Amino acid sequence: DIQLTQSPSFLSASVGDRVTITCRASQGISSYLAWYQQKPGKAPKLLIYAASTLQSGVPSRFSGSGSGTEFTLTISSLQPEDFATYYCQQLNSYPPWTFGPGTKVDIK
Amino acid sequence: EVQLVESGGGLVQPGGSLRLSCAASGFTFSSYSMNWVRQAPGKGLEWVSYISSSSSTIYYADSVKGRFTISRDNAKNSLYLQMNSLRAEDTAVYYCARAVTEDRHDYGADYWGQGTLVTVSS
């Protein structure tokens, strides 16, 4: 099975900061990677799919890049509503379609 | 407006069974693949199961294979998860989620329900 790691697992940042989260896959997954945002007590929200395609309605300060085994999610200017936990998910050809362990973004 | 509403969660004893339902509205349910994803209390997300739009393709996570059964009724716009032989480690919020599919490949889940809590405990 393909394993995903995320770094950092926790980051503390201020409003306006540029934030980058990395997701690494244990083997190549082409561009079959999605990013989600989850706030406490809420369902996850799709931000990015196919590694770099912004989901409709998601602010343009979110962007994704990468292919193969290394991917990044960037928030260009952190907003108060962006404090949340972020997960990557790989959707390579066959399941299991594993999630990364998550990165919690907290207020500095 | 796309809506997914789960139901059927609750407290069940180890070894027991439960059937979760997910009622879909606001889109052509029969055109979309669907997933179940769960989240144990204070933990991360775990993909559980997938069913294609016509039910022709079904997948399970190893952790539930042989115990859980996913199904759907396109006439009723509903998705189901039959859970048997439940264990304490199955305790989680269970979400149904609509798949994003392009060129016959799935790229994630764009709409999620609010989740239903399943607690397995004696």
Interface residues (C-beta under 8 A of the other chain):
Chain A: D1 Y32 A34 Y36 Q38 A43 P44 K45 L46 Y49 A50 T53 Q55 Y87 Q89 L91 Y94 P95 P96 W97 T98 F99 G100 P101 G102
Chain B: V37 G44 L45 E46 W47 Y50 Y59 Y60 A61 D62 Y95 A97 V100 E102 H105 D106 Y107 G108 A109 D110 W112 G113 Q114 G115
